[in-house]
Amino acid sequence: MPPWRVAPDGLMLVVRVTPKGGRDAIDGIADLADGSSVLKVRVRAAASEGEANAALMQVRALGVAARDVSLLSGARGRIKRVKIAGAGAALAAALEEMCAP
């Protein structure tokens, strides 16, 4: 099961962020110990004073503007819930293509 779901006004994601990851990129899907899955995202920014969260909003891999990305939960942890406003089905299709093995 993918770590996202299509919502009427966009796409809801569960993301695991790796700060100080050397580059800003989406690295695929990972399964957690509890059986859930997350979208792995790395950012160059450090995890201090919200820098990694801000960098997450700026990741351009899906071609969406930062204003369309909002952090719903997880501001102080590595696992975050994110919403991307827009055409949810198209965004989900783009993620599926990016994360295909």
MOPAC internal coordinates of N, CA, C and O (Angstrom, degrees):
PM7 1SCF
backbone

  N    0.0000 0     0.00 0     0.00 0    0    0    0
  C    1.4631 1     0.00 0     0.00 0    1    0    0
  C    1.5300 1   108.77 1     0.00 0    2    1    0
  O    1.2310 1   119.92 1   -51.40 1    3    2    1
  N    1.3101 1   117.75 1   128.60 1    3    2    1
  C    1.4708 1   119.89 1  -177.84 1    5    3    2
  C    1.5310 1   111.47 1   -70.30 1    6    5    3
  O    1.2310 1   120.47 1   -23.17 1    7    6    5
  N    1.3275 1   116.71 1   156.83 1    7    6    5
  C    1.4624 1   121.22 1  -178.89 1    9    7    6
  C    1.5273 1   113.36 1   -82.57 1   10    9    7
  O    1.2310 1   120.10 1  -155.69 1   11   10    9
  N    1.3019 1   117.42 1    24.31 1   11   10    9
  C    1.4634 1   121.00 1   177.90 1   13   11   10
  C    1.5177 1   109.50 1  -138.44 1   14   13   11
  O    1.2310 1   122.07 1   -19.41 1   15   14   13
  N    1.3251 1   113.64 1   160.59 1   15   14   13
  C    1.4611 1   119.66 1   173.52 1   17   15   14
  C    1.5221 1   107.75 1  -144.55 1   18   17   15
  O    1.2310 1   122.09 1   -34.70 1   19   18   17
  N    1.3149 1   113.60 1   145.30 1   19   18   17
  C    1.4589 1   120.40 1  -179.95 1   21   19   18
  C    1.5220 1   108.50 1   -78.69 1   22   21   19
  O    1.2310 1   120.83 1   -48.91 1   23   22   21
  N    1.3171 1   116.01 1   131.09 1   23   22   21
  C    1.4618 1   123.05 1   176.21 1   25   23   22
  C    1.5308 1   107.44 1  -112.53 1   26   25   23
  O    1.2310 1   119.82 1   -17.10 1   27   26   25
  N    1.3320 1   117.94 1   162.90 1   27   26   25
  C    1.4669 1   120.11 1  -179.35 1   29   27   26
  C    1.5329 1   114.08 1   -56.47 1   30   29   27
  O    1.2310 1   120.56 1   150.24 1   31   30   29
  N    1.3234 1   116.54 1   -29.76 1   31   30   29
  C    1.4627 1   119.97 1  -176.15 1   33   31   30
  C    1.5245 1   113.61 1  -117.40 1   34   33   31
  O    1.2310 1   120.06 1  -161.27 1   35   34   33
  N    1.3366 1   117.49 1    18.73 1   35   34   33
  C    1.4535 1   119.22 1   179.37 1   37   35   34
  C    1.5058 1   113.33 1   158.97 1   38   37   35
  O    1.2310 1   121.06 1    34.37 1   39   38   37
  N    1.3194 1   115.58 1  -145.63 1   39   38   37
  C    1.4586 1   122.70 1  -176.81 1   41   39   38
  C    1.5180 1   108.96 1  -133.98 1   42   41   39
  O    1.2310 1   120.45 1   -46.82 1   43   42   41
  N    1.3301 1   116.74 1   133.18 1   43   42   41
  C    1.4647 1   122.68 1   176.52 1   45   43   42
  C    1.5305 1   107.35 1  -102.74 1   46   45   43
  O    1.2310 1   120.29 1   -47.95 1   47   46   45
  N    1.3330 1   117.04 1   132.05 1   47   46   45
  C    1.4606 1   122.14 1  -177.21 1   49   47   46
  C    1.5145 1   111.35 1  -127.17 1   50   49   47
  O    1.2310 1   120.92 1   -30.55 1   51   50   49
  N    1.3246 1   115.85 1   149.45 1   51   50   49
  C    1.4592 1   122.01 1   166.64 1   53   51   50
  C    1.5157 1   105.15 1  -109.84 1   54   53   51
  O    1.2310 1   120.91 1   -57.64 1   55   54   53
  N    1.3239 1   115.86 1   122.36 1   55   54   53
  C    1.4608 1   122.29 1  -171.60 1   57   55   54
  C    1.5182 1   110.33 1  -122.93 1   58   57   55
  O    1.2310 1   120.58 1   -38.19 1   59   58   57
  N    1.3394 1   116.50 1   141.81 1   59   58   57
  C    1.4677 1   121.24 1   169.69 1   61   59   58
  C    1.5172 1   106.75 1  -112.19 1   62   61   59
  O    1.2310 1   121.06 1   -64.47 1   63   62   61
  N    1.3208 1   115.58 1   115.53 1   63   62   61
  C    1.4630 1   121.67 1  -175.39 1   65   63   62
  C    1.5236 1   110.29 1   -95.68 1   66   65   63
  O    1.2310 1   121.15 1   -44.82 1   67   66   65
  N    1.3286 1   115.41 1   135.18 1   67   66   65
  C    1.4629 1   121.90 1   173.30 1   69   67   66
  C    1.5149 1   107.46 1  -111.31 1   70   69   67
  O    1.2310 1   120.24 1   -77.16 1   71   70   69
  N    1.3475 1   117.15 1   102.84 1   71   70   69
  C    1.4640 1   119.34 1   177.48 1   73   71   70
  C    1.5314 1   110.75 1   -72.73 1   74   73   71
  O    1.2310 1   121.05 1   -21.51 1   75   74   73
  N    1.3221 1   115.60 1   158.49 1   75   74   73
  C    1.4656 1   122.64 1  -177.96 1   77   75   74
  C    1.5208 1   110.14 1    53.90 1   78   77   75
  O    1.2310 1   120.97 1  -138.34 1   79   78   77
  N    1.3477 1   115.75 1    41.66 1   79   78   77
  C    1.4585 1   121.93 1  -176.62 1   81   79   78
  C    1.5129 1   114.73 1   -86.30 1   82   81   79
  O    1.2310 1   119.60 1  -176.50 1   83   82   81
  N    1.3279 1   118.36 1     3.50 1   83   82   81
  C    1.4548 1   121.38 1   176.58 1   85   83   82
  C    1.5213 1   114.66 1    89.38 1   86   85   83
  O    1.2310 1   120.02 1   154.95 1   87   86   85
  N    1.3332 1   117.57 1   -25.05 1   87   86   85
  C    1.4553 1   121.81 1   179.12 1   89   87   86
  C    1.5217 1   108.13 1  -159.98 1   90   89   87
  O    1.2310 1   120.40 1   -15.76 1   91   90   89
  N    1.3061 1   116.84 1   164.24 1   91   90   89
  C    1.4610 1   121.98 1   175.76 1   93   91   90
  C    1.5197 1   107.51 1   -97.41 1   94   93   91
  O    1.2310 1   120.25 1   -66.69 1   95   94   93
  N    1.3412 1   117.12 1   113.31 1   95   94   93
  C    1.4624 1   119.47 1  -175.74 1   97   95   94
  C    1.5146 1   111.39 1  -162.82 1   98   97   95
  O    1.2310 1   121.40 1   -21.15 1   99   98   97
  N    1.3260 1   114.92 1   158.85 1   99   98   97
  C    1.4578 1   122.22 1   170.78 1  101   99   98
  C    1.5193 1   106.58 1   -95.13 1  102  101   99
  O    1.2310 1   120.69 1   -51.65 1  103  102  101
  N    1.3423 1   116.29 1   128.35 1  103  102  101
  C    1.4607 1   121.52 1  -174.13 1  105  103  102
  C    1.5245 1   114.06 1  -108.16 1  106  105  103
  O    1.2310 1   119.49 1  -169.97 1  107  106  105
  N    1.3101 1   118.58 1    10.03 1  107  106  105
  C    1.4522 1   119.91 1   178.18 1  109  107  106
  C    1.5163 1   112.67 1   108.31 1  110  109  107
  O    1.2310 1   121.36 1    20.53 1  111  110  109
  N    1.3191 1   114.99 1  -159.47 1  111  110  109
  C    1.4619 1   122.23 1  -175.79 1  113  111  110
  C    1.5227 1   108.99 1  -114.79 1  114  113  111
  O    1.2310 1   120.85 1   -38.79 1  115  114  113
  N    1.3296 1   115.98 1   141.21 1  115  114  113
  C    1.4565 1   121.58 1   176.13 1  117  115  114
  C    1.5237 1   108.90 1  -126.95 1  118  117  115
  O    1.2310 1   120.88 1   -32.35 1  119  118  117
  N    1.3278 1   115.92 1   147.65 1  119  118  117
  C    1.4563 1   121.67 1   175.41 1  121  119  118
  C    1.5180 1   108.75 1   -97.58 1  122  121  119
  O    1.2310 1   120.79 1   -45.62 1  123  122  121
  N    1.3276 1   116.09 1   134.38 1  123  122  121
  C    1.4577 1   121.58 1   178.58 1  125  123  122
  C    1.5265 1   109.86 1   -91.03 1  126  125  123
  O    1.2310 1   120.78 1   -12.71 1  127  126  125
  N    1.3150 1   116.11 1   167.29 1  127  126  125
  C    1.4585 1   121.85 1  -178.68 1  129  127  126
  C    1.5266 1   112.65 1   -61.05 1  130  129  127
  O    1.2310 1   119.88 1   150.98 1  131  130  129
  N    1.3264 1   117.83 1   -29.02 1  131  130  129
  C    1.4657 1   120.66 1  -179.01 1  133  131  130
  C    1.5290 1   112.95 1   -83.16 1  134  133  131
  O    1.2310 1   120.22 1  -176.42 1  135  134  133
  N    1.3332 1   117.18 1     3.58 1  135  134  133
  C    1.4593 1   121.55 1   178.22 1  137  135  134
  C    1.5147 1   114.73 1    93.47 1  138  137  135
  O    1.2310 1   119.95 1   170.59 1  139  138  137
  N    1.3089 1   117.70 1    -9.41 1  139  138  137
  C    1.4620 1   120.08 1   178.01 1  141  139  138
  C    1.5294 1   109.69 1   -82.24 1  142  141  139
  O    1.2310 1   120.62 1   -13.95 1  143  142  141
  N    1.3043 1   116.42 1   166.05 1  143  142  141
  C    1.4595 1   119.99 1   178.95 1  145  143  142
  C    1.5238 1   109.72 1  -121.69 1  146  145  143
  O    1.2310 1   121.36 1   -23.58 1  147  146  145
  N    1.3306 1   115.01 1   156.42 1  147  146  145
  C    1.4636 1   122.26 1  -179.43 1  149  147  146
  C    1.5206 1   108.86 1  -136.05 1  150  149  147
  O    1.2310 1   121.13 1   -25.75 1  151  150  149
  N    1.3135 1   115.45 1   154.25 1  151  150  149
  C    1.4516 1   121.89 1   171.87 1  153  151  150
  C    1.5256 1   106.66 1   -87.86 1  154  153  151
  O    1.2310 1   120.43 1   -57.33 1  155  154  153
  N    1.3357 1   116.78 1   122.67 1  155  154  153
  C    1.4603 1   120.61 1  -179.19 1  157  155  154
  C    1.5248 1   109.17 1   -84.73 1  158  157  155
  O    1.2310 1   120.84 1   -54.52 1  159  158  157
  N    1.3346 1   116.00 1   125.48 1  159  158  157
  C    1.4606 1   122.31 1   178.63 1  161  159  158
  C    1.5168 1   108.16 1  -130.46 1  162  161  159
  O    1.2310 1   120.78 1   -47.49 1  163  162  161
  N    1.3115 1   116.12 1   132.51 1  163  162  161
  C    1.4657 1   119.73 1   174.84 1  165  163  162
  C    1.5202 1   109.11 1  -112.24 1  166  165  163
  O    1.2310 1   121.34 1   -35.42 1  167  166  165
  N    1.3291 1   115.04 1   144.58 1  167  166  165
  C    1.4625 1   121.28 1   177.34 1  169  167  166
  C    1.5187 1   108.90 1  -131.27 1  170  169  167
  O    1.2310 1   120.83 1   -27.46 1  171  170  169
  N    1.3194 1   116.02 1   152.54 1  171  170  169
  C    1.4697 1   120.87 1   178.54 1  173  171  170
  C    1.5134 1   112.27 1   -73.20 1  174  173  171
  O    1.2310 1   120.03 1   151.40 1  175  174  173
  N    1.3143 1   117.55 1   -28.60 1  175  174  173
  C    1.4657 1   122.47 1  -174.15 1  177  175  174
  C    1.5299 1   111.62 1   -67.11 1  178  177  175
  O    1.2310 1   121.65 1   -26.83 1  179  178  177
  N    1.3176 1   114.44 1   153.17 1  179  178  177
  C    1.4610 1   121.20 1   176.21 1  181  179  178
  C    1.5267 1   109.86 1   -80.54 1  182  181  179
  O    1.2310 1   121.20 1   -19.10 1  183  182  181
  N    1.3178 1   115.31 1   160.90 1  183  182  181
  C    1.4613 1   120.87 1  -179.51 1  185  183  182
  C    1.5249 1   110.11 1   -89.87 1  186  185  183
  O    1.2310 1   120.60 1  -122.16 1  187  186  185
  N    1.3080 1   116.45 1    57.84 1  187  186  185
  C    1.4571 1   119.41 1   177.99 1  189  187  186
  C    1.5215 1   109.59 1  -134.45 1  190  189  187
  O    1.2310 1   121.13 1   -41.14 1  191  190  189
  N    1.3065 1   115.44 1   138.86 1  191  190  189
  C    1.4629 1   123.26 1   176.76 1  193  191  190
  C    1.5299 1   112.92 1    53.38 1  194  193  191
  O    1.2310 1   120.43 1  -144.53 1  195  194  193
  N    1.3256 1   116.78 1    35.47 1  195  194  193
  C    1.4566 1   120.72 1   175.86 1  197  195  194
  C    1.5169 1   115.61 1    76.40 1  198  197  195
  O    1.2310 1   119.86 1  -171.26 1  199  198  197
  N    1.3358 1   117.87 1     8.74 1  199  198  197
  C    1.4620 1   120.38 1  -178.01 1  201  199  198
  C    1.5247 1   112.14 1   -63.98 1  202  201  199
  O    1.2310 1   119.97 1   138.43 1  203  202  201
  N    1.3264 1   117.67 1   -41.57 1  203  202  201
  C    1.4691 1   120.34 1  -179.90 1  205  203  202
  C    1.5258 1   110.50 1   -67.40 1  206  205  203
  O    1.2310 1   120.15 1   142.36 1  207  206  205
  N    1.3322 1   117.31 1   -37.64 1  207  206  205
  C    1.4661 1   119.95 1   177.19 1  209  207  206
  C    1.5231 1   110.77 1   -63.47 1  210  209  207
  O    1.2310 1   120.39 1   136.55 1  211  210  209
  N    1.3090 1   116.86 1   -43.45 1  211  210  209
  C    1.4614 1   120.86 1   178.86 1  213  211  210
  C    1.5284 1   110.28 1   -63.45 1  214  213  211
  O    1.2310 1   120.59 1   140.04 1  215  214  213
  N    1.3270 1   116.47 1   -39.96 1  215  214  213
  C    1.4579 1   120.24 1   179.17 1  217  215  214
  C    1.5263 1   110.79 1   -66.53 1  218  217  215
  O    1.2310 1   120.10 1   143.61 1  219  218  217
  N    1.3184 1   117.42 1   -36.39 1  219  218  217
  C    1.4672 1   121.20 1   177.55 1  221  219  218
  C    1.5265 1   110.52 1   -59.73 1  222  221  219
  O    1.2310 1   120.22 1   139.33 1  223  222  221
  N    1.3139 1   117.18 1   -40.67 1  223  222  221
  C    1.4596 1   121.18 1   179.98 1  225  223  222
  C    1.5371 1   111.65 1   -66.52 1  226  225  223
  O    1.2310 1   120.63 1   158.91 1  227  226  225
  N    1.3294 1   116.39 1   -21.09 1  227  226  225
  C    1.4665 1   121.57 1  -176.45 1  229  227  226
  C    1.5270 1   113.81 1   -95.51 1  230  229  227
  O    1.2310 1   119.17 1   173.92 1  231  230  229
  N    1.3415 1   119.19 1    -6.08 1  231  230  229
  C    1.4624 1   120.83 1  -178.03 1  233  231  230
  C    1.5238 1   108.57 1   -60.30 1  234  233  231
  O    1.2310 1   120.48 1   -57.90 1  235  234  233
  N    1.3007 1   116.69 1   122.10 1  235  234  233
  C    1.4610 1   122.67 1  -171.53 1  237  235  234
  C    1.5308 1   113.94 1   -96.56 1  238  237  235
  O    1.2310 1   119.46 1  -169.21 1  239  238  237
  N    1.3005 1   118.63 1    10.79 1  239  238  237
  C    1.4622 1   120.92 1  -174.16 1  241  239  238
  C    1.5283 1   113.05 1   -58.72 1  242  241  239
  O    1.2310 1   119.78 1   148.41 1  243  242  241
  N    1.3306 1   118.02 1   -31.59 1  243  242  241
  C    1.4558 1   120.70 1  -179.92 1  245  243  242
  C    1.5231 1   113.06 1   -94.81 1  246  245  243
  O    1.2310 1   120.20 1   176.87 1  247  246  245
  N    1.3128 1   117.23 1    -3.13 1  247  246  245
  C    1.4493 1   120.29 1   178.86 1  249  247  246
  C    1.5138 1   114.16 1    73.52 1  250  249  247
  O    1.2310 1   119.94 1  -153.22 1  251  250  249
  N    1.3209 1   117.72 1    26.78 1  251  250  249
  C    1.4686 1   120.87 1   178.61 1  253  251  250
  C    1.5206 1   109.30 1  -105.68 1  254  253  251
  O    1.2310 1   120.86 1   -28.47 1  255  254  253
  N    1.3067 1   115.95 1   151.53 1  255  254  253
  C    1.4596 1   121.36 1   178.66 1  257  255  254
  C    1.5244 1   110.01 1   -75.49 1  258  257  255
  O    1.2310 1   120.66 1   -29.79 1  259  258  257
  N    1.3160 1   116.35 1   150.21 1  259  258  257
  C    1.4597 1   121.43 1   179.74 1  261  259  258
  C    1.5265 1   111.23 1   -58.87 1  262  261  259
  O    1.2310 1   119.54 1   149.01 1  263  262  261
  N    1.3099 1   118.48 1   -30.99 1  263  262  261
  C    1.4709 1   121.17 1  -179.20 1  265  263  262
  C    1.5275 1   111.81 1   -66.77 1  266  265  263
  O    1.2310 1   120.39 1   160.81 1  267  266  265
  N    1.3490 1   116.85 1   -19.19 1  267  266  265
  C    1.4597 1   121.00 1   179.53 1  269  267  266
  C    1.5213 1   113.20 1   -89.33 1  270  269  267
  O    1.2310 1   120.16 1   176.48 1  271  270  269
  N    1.3207 1   117.29 1    -3.52 1  271  270  269
  C    1.4637 1   122.19 1  -178.20 1  273  271  270
  C    1.5182 1   108.59 1  -108.55 1  274  273  271
  O    1.2310 1   120.47 1   -50.39 1  275  274  273
  N    1.3321 1   116.70 1   129.61 1  275  274  273
  C    1.4677 1   119.70 1   177.57 1  277  275  274
  C    1.5194 1   110.32 1  -133.45 1  278  277  275
  O    1.2310 1   121.19 1   -37.18 1  279  278  277
  N    1.3045 1   115.33 1   142.82 1  279  278  277
  C    1.4567 1   123.37 1   179.16 1  281  279  278
  C    1.5231 1   107.98 1   -88.43 1  282  281  279
  O    1.2310 1   120.34 1   -61.20 1  283  282  281
  N    1.3258 1   116.96 1   118.80 1  283  282  281
  C    1.4596 1   121.60 1  -178.63 1  285  283  282
  C    1.5208 1   112.14 1   -90.50 1  286  285  283
  O    1.2310 1   120.25 1   141.10 1  287  286  285
  N    1.3348 1   117.12 1   -38.90 1  287  286  285
  C    1.4640 1   120.67 1   179.20 1  289  287  286
  C    1.5256 1   109.22 1  -159.23 1  290  289  287
  O    1.2310 1   121.13 1   -17.40 1  291  290  289
  N    1.3278 1   115.45 1   162.60 1  291  290  289
  C    1.4491 1   121.08 1   177.07 1  293  291  290
  C    1.5027 1   115.07 1    91.32 1  294  293  291
  O    1.2310 1   119.76 1  -155.55 1  295  294  293
  N    1.3111 1   118.07 1    24.45 1  295  294  293
  C    1.4679 1   121.05 1  -176.39 1  297  295  294
  C    1.5238 1   112.91 1   -57.40 1  298  297  295
  O    1.2310 1   119.87 1   150.34 1  299  298  297
  N    1.3347 1   117.85 1   -29.66 1  299  298  297
  C    1.4629 1   119.96 1  -176.36 1  301  299  298
  C    1.5316 1   113.24 1  -106.83 1  302  301  299
  O    1.2310 1   119.92 1  -175.07 1  303  302  301
  N    1.3175 1   117.75 1     4.93 1  303  302  301
  C    1.4639 1   120.81 1  -179.61 1  305  303  302
  C    1.5121 1   111.69 1  -121.52 1  306  305  303
  O    1.2310 1   120.96 1    -2.58 1  307  306  305
  N    1.3198 1   115.77 1   177.42 1  307  306  305
  C    1.4650 1   120.05 1   178.60 1  309  307  306
  C    1.5180 1   111.94 1   -81.83 1  310  309  307
  O    1.2310 1   120.21 1   149.33 1  311  310  309
  N    1.3359 1   117.21 1   -30.67 1  311  310  309
  C    1.4580 1   121.25 1   178.54 1  313  311  310
  C    1.5212 1   108.03 1   -89.45 1  314  313  311
  O    1.2310 1   120.89 1   -55.45 1  315  314  313
  N    1.3410 1   115.91 1   124.55 1  315  314  313
  C    1.4636 1   121.06 1  -174.53 1  317  315  314
  C    1.5236 1   109.59 1  -131.88 1  318  317  315
  O    1.2310 1   120.66 1   -28.04 1  319  318  317
  N    1.3097 1   116.34 1   151.96 1  319  318  317
  C    1.4572 1   122.63 1   170.68 1  321  319  318
  C    1.5194 1   106.86 1  -105.98 1  322  321  319
  O    1.2310 1   121.15 1   -51.99 1  323  322  321
  N    1.3230 1   115.40 1   128.01 1  323  322  321
  C    1.4561 1   122.09 1  -174.56 1  325  323  322
  C    1.5204 1   109.17 1  -128.69 1  326  325  323
  O    1.2310 1   121.07 1   -34.32 1  327  326  325
  N    1.3192 1   115.55 1   145.68 1  327  326  325
  C    1.4588 1   120.65 1   174.51 1  329  327  326
  C    1.5217 1   108.00 1  -119.13 1  330  329  327
  O    1.2310 1   121.18 1   -45.55 1  331  330  329
  N    1.3369 1   115.35 1   134.45 1  331  330  329
  C    1.4538 1   121.30 1   174.24 1  333  331  330
  C    1.5203 1   106.86 1  -114.14 1  334  333  331
  O    1.2310 1   120.47 1   -61.06 1  335  334  333
  N    1.3189 1   116.70 1   118.94 1  335  334  333
  C    1.4631 1   121.20 1   179.22 1  337  335  334
  C    1.5205 1   109.22 1   -76.52 1  338  337  335
  O    1.2310 1   121.12 1   -35.81 1  339  338  337
  N    1.3109 1   115.46 1   144.19 1  339  338  337
  C    1.4551 1   120.01 1   177.56 1  341  339  338
  C    1.5075 1   111.65 1   137.38 1  342  341  339
  O    1.2310 1   120.86 1    23.43 1  343  342  341
  N    1.3145 1   115.97 1  -156.57 1  343  342  341
  C    1.4661 1   122.66 1  -179.06 1  345  343  342
  C    1.5259 1   108.59 1   -79.17 1  346  345  343
  O    1.2310 1   120.82 1   -82.44 1  347  346  345
  N    1.3115 1   116.04 1    97.56 1  347  346  345
  C    1.4629 1   121.71 1  -174.63 1  349  347  346
  C    1.5149 1   113.92 1   -58.30 1  350  349  347
  O    1.2310 1   119.88 1   136.89 1  351  350  349
  N    1.3191 1   117.83 1   -43.11 1  351  350  349
  C    1.4667 1   120.85 1  -178.53 1  353  351  350
  C    1.5250 1   111.06 1   -63.78 1  354  353  351
  O    1.2310 1   120.12 1   138.91 1  355  354  353
  N    1.3181 1   117.38 1   -41.09 1  355  354  353
  C    1.4619 1   121.16 1   179.35 1  357  355  354
  C    1.5309 1   110.71 1   -67.63 1  358  357  355
  O    1.2310 1   120.23 1   139.66 1  359  358  357
  N    1.3255 1   117.16 1   -40.34 1  359  358  357
  C    1.4579 1   121.01 1   177.73 1  361  359  358
  C    1.5280 1   110.85 1   -64.07 1  362  361  359
  O    1.2310 1   120.50 1   136.98 1  363  362  361
  N    1.3363 1   116.66 1   -43.02 1  363  362  361
  C    1.4623 1   121.30 1   178.78 1  365  363  362
  C    1.5289 1   110.08 1   -62.17 1  366  365  363
  O    1.2310 1   120.20 1   137.95 1  367  366  365
  N    1.3149 1   117.23 1   -42.05 1  367  366  365
  C    1.4701 1   120.53 1   178.90 1  369  367  366
  C    1.5276 1   110.92 1   -63.10 1  370  369  367
  O    1.2310 1   120.35 1   139.86 1  371  370  369
  N    1.3339 1   116.94 1   -40.14 1  371  370  369
  C    1.4689 1   120.76 1   178.67 1  373  371  370
  C    1.5301 1   110.58 1   -64.71 1  374  373  371
  O    1.2310 1   120.17 1   139.18 1  375  374  373
  N    1.3320 1   117.28 1   -40.82 1  375  374  373
  C    1.4718 1   120.45 1   178.33 1  377  375  374
  C    1.5150 1   110.84 1   -66.35 1  378  377  375
  O    1.2310 1   120.39 1   138.49 1  379  378  377
  N    1.3256 1   116.87 1   -41.51 1  379  378  377
  C    1.4750 1   119.52 1   178.67 1  381  379  378
  C    1.5250 1   111.04 1   -59.99 1  382  381  379
  O    1.2310 1   120.65 1   139.37 1  383  382  381
  N    1.3104 1   116.37 1   -40.63 1  383  382  381
  C    1.4619 1   120.67 1   178.95 1  385  383  382
  C    1.5253 1   110.98 1   -66.38 1  386  385  383
  O    1.2310 1   120.15 1   137.62 1  387  386  385
  N    1.3422 1   117.31 1   -42.38 1  387  386  385
  C    1.4705 1   121.86 1   179.55 1  389  387  386
  C    1.5173 1   112.05 1   -63.82 1  390  389  387
  O    1.2310 1   120.40 1   142.23 1  391  390  389
  N    1.3170 1   116.84 1   -37.77 1  391  390  389
  C    1.4524 1   122.03 1  -172.05 1  393  391  390
  C    1.5336 1   113.33 1   -94.98 1  394  393  391
  O    1.2310 1   120.15 1  -179.40 1  395  394  393
  N    1.3161 1   117.31 1     0.60 1  395  394  393
  C    1.4643 1   120.28 1   179.77 1  397  395  394
  C    1.5234 1   109.73 1   -64.52 1  398  397  395
  O    1.2310 1   120.10 1   -42.19 1  399  398  397
  N    1.3214 1   117.42 1   137.81 1  399  398  397
  C    1.4731 1   119.81 1  -179.13 1  401  399  398
  C    1.5065 1   113.13 1   -68.03 1  402  401  399
  O    1.2310 1   120.10 1   180.00 1  403  402  401

